[in-house]
Amino acid sequence: MSSRDDQDTNASSPSSILLVEDNPGDARLVEEVSEDRGLADVLAIVTTGSDALDFVHQRGEYTDAPPTGLVILDWHLPGVTGETVLAELNSDPATDHIPVIVTTGTVSEREVRTIYEQNANACLTKPTDPEELEEIIRAFEAFWLSAARLPPVDTGTERYSDR
């Protein structure tokens, strides 16, 4: 994990990438590919929308969770849906800066529009093939973790004091 100074001088890397995925097979595939790509140390996985919100807000059983720098969110979660999680993250000044990439297995044009209207940073169709998943994670890593400049992770002790 990089320090705040490193984030100011290099393309930033999030403290934690939170994967919100209720399908154990999909989560396991992402975890395996992440291990192969050297991302296992920054990947955290939860299976429900309510756990995602608790993790990001570091509450309940997640009080010791690292600050979240990026969320990969399944849109079709049971209970607290991906749409609800995204809306809550975007409506809270403490979390509205966290990039959220939405994943979905079934994408209609209407659904894609809704996802972007809710201010998701990207929408990805879940691949069915492990090789395709590895290619998507490679592209994801190249863009989101290398090329893109992410906002500094809010550690709770300061809020963008360098503005």
C-alpha positions in Angstrom: 0.0 0.0 0.0 1.3 3.4 -0.9 1.5 6.4 1.4 -0.4 9.6 0.7 2.8 11.3 -0.6 3.2 8.5 -3.1 -0.4 9.0 -4.2 0.3 12.7 -4.8 3.3 12.0 -7.1 2.2 8.8 -8.9 -0.9 7.4 -10.4 -2.8 6.5 -7.3 -3.5 3.0 -6.1 -6.5 2.5 -3.8 -6.0 1.2 -0.3 -8.7 -1.3 -0.8 -10.6 -2.5 -3.8 -14.0 -3.7 -2.6 -15.7 -6.4 -4.7 -19.4 -6.7 -3.9 -20.5 -10.0 -5.5 -23.2 -12.4 -4.2 -22.3 -15.2 -6.7 -19.6 -17.3 -5.0 -18.3 -18.6 -8.3 -17.9 -15.1 -9.8 -16.2 -13.9 -6.6 -13.9 -16.9 -6.6 -12.9 -16.3 -10.2 -12.1 -12.6 -9.5 -10.2 -13.6 -6.4 -8.1 -16.2 -8.3 -7.3 -13.8 -11.2 -6.5 -11.0 -8.7 -4.0 -13.3 -7.0 -2.4 -14.1 -10.3 -2.2 -10.3 -11.0 -0.7 -9.5 -7.6 -3.9 -7.7 -6.4 -4.9 -10.1 -3.6 -3.5 -7.8 -0.9 -5.8 -4.9 -1.9 -9.0 -6.9 -2.8 -11.7 -7.3 -0.2 -14.9 -9.2 -1.0 -18.4 -8.9 0.5 -21.6 -10.6 -0.7 -24.4 -8.2 0.2 -25.2 -4.5 -0.3 -25.6 -3.9 3.4 -22.1 -5.4 4.0 -20.7 -3.2 1.2 -22.1 -0.1 3.0 -20.8 -1.2 6.3 -17.3 -2.0 4.8 -17.0 1.4 3.1 -18.2 3.2 6.2 -16.0 1.0 8.5 -18.8 0.1 10.8 -20.2 -3.1 12.4 -17.9 -6.0 11.8 -15.8 -3.9 9.3 -14.6 -1.2 11.8 -11.0 -2.3 11.1 -11.4 -2.4 7.3 -9.0 -0.4 5.3 -10.3 2.7 3.6 -12.0 1.9 0.3 -10.5 3.4 -2.8 -12.5 1.7 -5.5 -15.8 -0.4 -5.5 -16.7 -3.1 -8.0 -20.4 -3.5 -7.5 -22.8 -6.2 -8.7 -25.9 -4.4 -9.9 -28.3 -7.3 -9.2 -27.8 -8.0 -5.5 -30.6 -9.4 -3.4 -31.9 -7.3 -0.5 -30.0 -4.0 -0.6 -29.4 -3.7 -4.4 -26.5 -2.4 -6.3 -28.6 0.6 -7.2 -29.3 1.4 -3.6 -25.6 1.0 -2.7 -24.6 3.3 -5.5 -27.2 5.9 -4.5 -26.1 5.9 -0.9 -22.4 6.2 -1.7 -23.1 9.1 -4.1 -25.3 10.9 -1.6 -22.8 10.9 1.2 -20.0 13.5 1.1 -17.7 11.0 2.9 -18.0 8.5 0.1 -19.2 10.4 -3.0 -15.7 10.6 -4.4 -15.1 6.8 -4.4 -15.1 5.4 -8.0 -17.8 2.7 -8.5 -17.6 0.2 -11.4 -20.9 -1.6 -11.8 -20.9 -5.2 -13.1 -24.0 -7.0 -14.4 -24.8 -10.3 -16.0 -27.7 -9.0 -18.1 -27.4 -5.6 -19.6 -30.2 -3.9 -21.4 -29.8 -0.4 -22.9 -32.3 0.8 -20.3 -30.2 -0.7 -17.5 -27.0 0.8 -18.8 -28.6 4.2 -19.0 -29.9 3.8 -15.4 -26.5 2.8 -14.2 -24.8 5.9 -15.7 -27.7 8.2 -14.6 -26.9 7.0 -11.0 -23.3 8.3 -11.6 -21.4 5.0 -11.9 -17.9 5.5 -13.2 -18.3 2.5 -15.6 -20.5 -0.5 -16.4 -19.0 -3.9 -17.3 -20.8 -7.0 -18.5 -19.7 -10.0 -16.4 -17.8 -12.4 -18.6 -18.8 -16.0 -18.7 -15.3 -17.3 -19.6 -12.4 -17.2 -17.2 -10.0 -16.1 -19.9 -12.3 -13.2 -20.8 -12.4 -12.3 -17.1 -8.7 -12.3 -16.9 -8.6 -10.0 -20.0 -11.1 -7.6 -18.4 -9.1 -7.6 -15.1 -5.9 -6.9 -17.0 -7.6 -3.9 -18.8 -9.2 -2.8 -15.5 -5.8 -2.9 -13.8 -4.1 -1.0 -16.6 -6.7 1.8 -16.6 -8.0 2.1 -13.0 -4.9 1.2 -11.1 -2.2 2.5 -13.5 -3.5 5.2 -15.8 -6.4 6.8 -14.0 -5.7 9.3 -11.2 -8.0 8.3 -8.3 -9.0 10.6 -5.5 -6.9 10.3 -2.3 -8.3 7.8 0.1 -10.1 9.5 3.0 -8.6 8.1 6.2 -11.0 9.9 8.4 -8.4 12.1 9.9 -8.4 14.7 7.1 -10.5 15.6 4.2 -8.5 16.8 1.2 -6.5 19.3 3.3 -4.1 19.8 0.3 -6.7 21.6 -1.8 
